[in-house]
């Protein structure tokens, strides 16, 4: 029963049976870039009891529901539970029960992406016999959040949102670098107030290029 649990870069949390986030009170689990949570048997209960309120946020990394012999590995309905994707992946066994459960939870907005404005992808083919769930940002960046690219010239692309006033160009600022502190020497601005949907950057080998966390974006 997690009060507030955070798994960071390089951290691995192995749960040999189950984990409850918000069993009969309020609980939060956040998995950041490079963090891994493995639940080896039974389930992930988010908001387990009627009075439980649980939230899981994936800001990167992976949450793997291995489930042992159980056909389902997720409970979002016993209490008040939700999962929000801001990067990262959720994987679980490719059973019909899990597929039906994901469809229901996504339709009920128990599972959402980018606070409900993004798109959710359920991929049954990425890993044999497993379902991989990830969120897509509403601007559909390429490479995607947590995506990989070869070193060298890389084209970053995105779609522009609809303008507030029809016919008015939408302009963007683009920062590129290795620090979430945008505008710093490590992540300088490379485009200022232009109506563009792509830019070519130079990616160096063995570097992680990052962006502000959801908390920083909302400041």
VENKAZI-V437567 format. One record per residue. N is the residue number from 1. RES is the residue in three letters. SS is DSSP state (helix for helix, strand for strand, loop for the rest). PHI is phi in degrees with one decimal (999 if undefined). Layout:
# VENKAZI-V437567
n:N res:RES ss:SS phi:PHI
n:N res:RES ss:SS phi:PHI
This chain:
# VENKAZI-V437567
n:1 res:UNK ss:loop phi:999
n:2 res:UNK ss:strand phi:-81.9
n:3 res:UNK ss:loop phi:-76.1
n:4 res:UNK ss:strand phi:-145.5
n:5 res:UNK ss:strand phi:-125.2
n:6 res:UNK ss:strand phi:-127.1
n:7 res:UNK ss:strand phi:-116.7
n:8 res:UNK ss:loop phi:-103.7
n:9 res:UNK ss:loop phi:-51.1
n:10 res:UNK ss:loop phi:83.2
n:11 res:UNK ss:loop phi:-80.0
n:12 res:UNK ss:strand phi:-129.6
n:13 res:UNK ss:strand phi:-109.9
n:14 res:UNK ss:strand phi:-105.5
n:15 res:UNK ss:strand phi:-104.2
n:16 res:UNK ss:loop phi:-73.9
n:17 res:UNK ss:loop phi:-126.6
n:18 res:UNK ss:loop phi:-120.6
n:19 res:UNK ss:strand phi:-138.6
n:20 res:UNK ss:strand phi:-113.0
n:21 res:UNK ss:strand phi:-110.8
n:22 res:UNK ss:loop phi:78.1
n:23 res:UNK ss:loop phi:-66.4
n:24 res:UNK ss:loop phi:-135.0
n:25 res:UNK ss:loop phi:-139.4
n:26 res:UNK ss:strand phi:-100.7
n:27 res:UNK ss:strand phi:-141.9
n:28 res:UNK ss:strand phi:-137.3
n:29 res:UNK ss:strand phi:-126.8
n:30 res:UNK ss:strand phi:-123.5
n:31 res:UNK ss:strand phi:-111.9
n:32 res:UNK ss:loop phi:-95.8
n:33 res:UNK ss:loop phi:-49.1
n:34 res:UNK ss:loop phi:85.3
n:35 res:UNK ss:loop phi:-85.1
n:36 res:UNK ss:strand phi:-138.3
n:37 res:UNK ss:strand phi:-121.4
n:38 res:UNK ss:strand phi:-117.4
n:39 res:UNK ss:strand phi:-109.6
n:40 res:UNK ss:loop phi:-84.3
n:41 res:UNK ss:loop phi:-153.2
n:42 res:UNK ss:loop phi:63.0
n:43 res:UNK ss:loop phi:-144.0
n:44 res:UNK ss:strand phi:-104.1
n:45 res:UNK ss:strand phi:-102.1
n:46 res:UNK ss:strand phi:-112.0
n:47 res:UNK ss:loop phi:70.6
n:48 res:UNK ss:loop phi:-74.5
n:49 res:UNK ss:loop phi:-87.3
n:50 res:UNK ss:loop phi:-59.5
n:51 res:UNK ss:loop phi:-93.0
n:52 res:UNK ss:loop phi:-82.7
n:53 res:UNK ss:strand phi:-126.4
n:54 res:UNK ss:strand phi:-123.8
n:55 res:UNK ss:strand phi:-131.1
n:56 res:UNK ss:strand phi:-118.8
n:57 res:UNK ss:strand phi:-123.6
n:58 res:UNK ss:strand phi:-104.5
n:59 res:UNK ss:loop phi:-99.9
n:60 res:UNK ss:loop phi:146.4
n:61 res:UNK ss:loop phi:69.2
n:62 res:UNK ss:strand phi:-145.0
n:63 res:UNK ss:strand phi:-123.4
n:64 res:UNK ss:strand phi:-114.3
n:65 res:UNK ss:strand phi:-97.7
n:66 res:UNK ss:loop phi:-86.6
n:67 res:UNK ss:loop phi:65.9
n:68 res:UNK ss:loop phi:56.1
n:69 res:UNK ss:loop phi:-97.6
n:70 res:UNK ss:loop phi:-73.7
n:71 res:UNK ss:loop phi:-74.1
n:72 res:UNK ss:loop phi:-123.7
n:73 res:UNK ss:loop phi:-131.9
n:74 res:UNK ss:strand phi:-143.2
n:75 res:UNK ss:strand phi:-132.0
n:76 res:UNK ss:loop phi:-116.1
n:77 res:UNK ss:loop phi:-115.2
n:78 res:UNK ss:loop phi:-65.8
n:79 res:UNK ss:loop phi:-121.4
n:80 res:UNK ss:strand phi:-114.7
n:81 res:UNK ss:strand phi:-132.5
n:82 res:UNK ss:strand phi:-153.9
n:83 res:UNK ss:strand phi:-127.8
n:84 res:UNK ss:strand phi:-124.1
n:85 res:UNK ss:strand phi:-95.0
n:86 res:UNK ss:loop phi:-124.5
n:87 res:UNK ss:loop phi:127.0
n:88 res:UNK ss:loop phi:75.7
n:89 res:UNK ss:strand phi:-138.0
n:90 res:UNK ss:strand phi:-114.3
n:91 res:UNK ss:strand phi:-122.7
n:92 res:UNK ss:strand phi:-154.3
n:93 res:UNK ss:strand phi:-61.7
n:94 res:UNK ss:loop phi:-83.9
n:95 res:UNK ss:loop phi:-86.0
n:96 res:UNK ss:helix phi:-57.5
n:97 res:UNK ss:helix phi:-62.6
n:98 res:UNK ss:helix phi:-67.5
n:99 res:UNK ss:helix phi:-62.0
n:100 res:UNK ss:helix phi:-64.5
n:101 res:UNK ss:helix phi:-65.3
n:102 res:UNK ss:helix phi:-61.9
n:103 res:UNK ss:helix phi:-59.1
n:104 res:UNK ss:helix phi:-64.8
n:105 res:UNK ss:helix phi:-66.3
n:106 res:UNK ss:helix phi:-67.5
n:107 res:UNK ss:helix phi:-62.4
n:108 res:UNK ss:loop phi:-87.0
n:109 res:UNK ss:loop phi:62.8
n:110 res:UNK ss:loop phi:-71.7
n:111 res:UNK ss:strand phi:-114.7
n:112 res:UNK ss:strand phi:-144.8
n:113 res:UNK ss:strand phi:-129.7
n:114 res:UNK ss:helix phi:50.7
n:115 res:UNK ss:helix phi:59.5
n:116 res:UNK ss:helix phi:97.5
n:117 res:UNK ss:loop phi:-97.9
n:118 res:UNK ss:loop phi:-94.0
n:119 res:UNK ss:strand phi:-112.5
n:120 res:UNK ss:strand phi:-105.8
n:121 res:UNK ss:strand phi:-117.4
n:122 res:UNK ss:strand phi:-112.8
n:123 res:UNK ss:strand phi:-108.1
n:124 res:UNK ss:loop phi:-88.5
n:125 res:UNK ss:loop phi:-112.8
n:126 res:UNK ss:loop phi:-63.6
n:127 res:UNK ss:loop phi:-130.0
n:128 res:UNK ss:loop phi:-55.8
n:129 res:UNK ss:loop phi:66.6
n:130 res:UNK ss:strand phi:-134.7
n:131 res:UNK ss:strand phi:-103.6
n:132 res:UNK ss:strand phi:-115.6
n:133 res:UNK ss:strand phi:-113.7
n:134 res:UNK ss:strand phi:-146.4
n:135 res:UNK ss:strand phi:-100.6
n:136 res:UNK ss:strand phi:-114.5
n:137 res:UNK ss:loop phi:-59.9
n:138 res:UNK ss:loop phi:-60.8
n:139 res:UNK ss:loop phi:-85.8
n:140 res:UNK ss:loop phi:47.7
n:141 res:UNK ss:loop phi:-67.6
n:142 res:UNK ss:strand phi:-133.5
n:143 res:UNK ss:loop phi:-61.0
n:144 res:UNK ss:loop phi:-72.1
n:145 res:UNK ss:loop phi:-53.2
n:146 res:UNK ss:loop phi:71.0
n:147 res:UNK ss:loop phi:-76.1
n:148 res:UNK ss:loop phi:-110.5
n:149 res:UNK ss:loop phi:-147.1
n:150 res:UNK ss:loop phi:-73.3
n:151 res:UNK ss:loop phi:-68.4
n:152 res:UNK ss:strand phi:114.0
n:153 res:UNK ss:strand phi:-71.9
n:154 res:UNK ss:strand phi:-129.7
n:155 res:UNK ss:strand phi:-90.9
n:156 res:UNK ss:strand phi:-90.5
n:157 res:UNK ss:strand phi:-140.2
n:158 res:UNK ss:loop phi:-161.2
n:159 res:UNK ss:loop phi:-106.5
n:160 res:UNK ss:loop phi:-90.6
n:161 res:UNK ss:loop phi:-70.6
n:162 res:UNK ss:loop phi:-64.8
n:163 res:UNK ss:loop phi:-69.9
n:164 res:UNK ss:loop phi:-64.4
n:165 res:UNK ss:loop phi:-117.7
n:166 res:UNK ss:loop phi:-52.4
n:167 res:UNK ss:loop phi:87.2
n:168 res:UNK ss:loop phi:-87.3
n:169 res:UNK ss:loop phi:-62.0
n:170 res:UNK ss:loop phi:-94.8
n:171 res:UNK ss:loop phi:-108.9
n:172 res:UNK ss:strand phi:-132.6
n:173 res:UNK ss:strand phi:-104.0
n:174 res:UNK ss:strand phi:-124.7
n:175 res:UNK ss:strand phi:-115.7
n:176 res:UNK ss:strand phi:-141.2
n:177 res:UNK ss:strand phi:168.4
n:178 res:UNK ss:loop phi:-105.5
n:179 res:UNK ss:loop phi:-117.7
n:180 res:UNK ss:loop phi:-70.9
n:181 res:UNK ss:loop phi:-83.7
n:182 res:UNK ss:loop phi:-65.1
n:183 res:UNK ss:loop phi:91.5
n:184 res:UNK ss:loop phi:-79.0
n:185 res:UNK ss:loop phi:-62.0
n:186 res:UNK ss:loop phi:-82.8
n:187 res:UNK ss:strand phi:-140.3
n:188 res:UNK ss:strand phi:-77.8
n:189 res:UNK ss:strand phi:-76.3
n:190 res:UNK ss:strand phi:-113.3
n:191 res:UNK ss:strand phi:-138.7
n:192 res:UNK ss:strand phi:-125.8
n:193 res:UNK ss:strand phi:48.7
n:194 res:UNK ss:strand phi:-119.3
n:195 res:UNK ss:loop phi:-91.8
n:196 res:UNK ss:loop phi:-133.2
n:197 res:UNK ss:loop phi:-123.9
n:198 res:UNK ss:strand phi:-162.7
n:199 res:UNK ss:strand phi:-157.3
n:200 res:UNK ss:strand phi:-99.7
n:201 res:UNK ss:strand phi:-123.3
n:202 res:UNK ss:strand phi:-107.3
n:203 res:UNK ss:strand phi:-98.6
n:204 res:UNK ss:loop phi:-87.0
n:205 res:UNK ss:loop phi:-68.6
n:206 res:UNK ss:loop phi:61.9
n:207 res:UNK ss:loop phi:-122.6
n:208 res:UNK ss:loop phi:-101.3
n:209 res:UNK ss:loop phi:-96.0
n:210 res:UNK ss:loop phi:-127.2
n:211 res:UNK ss:loop phi:-137.5
n:212 res:UNK ss:loop phi:-60.0
n:213 res:UNK ss:loop phi:-68.2
n:214 res:UNK ss:helix phi:-52.7
n:215 res:UNK ss:helix phi:-63.6
n:216 res:UNK ss:helix phi:-69.7
n:217 res:UNK ss:helix phi:-63.8
n:218 res:UNK ss:loop phi:-88.7
n:219 res:UNK ss:loop phi:-73.1
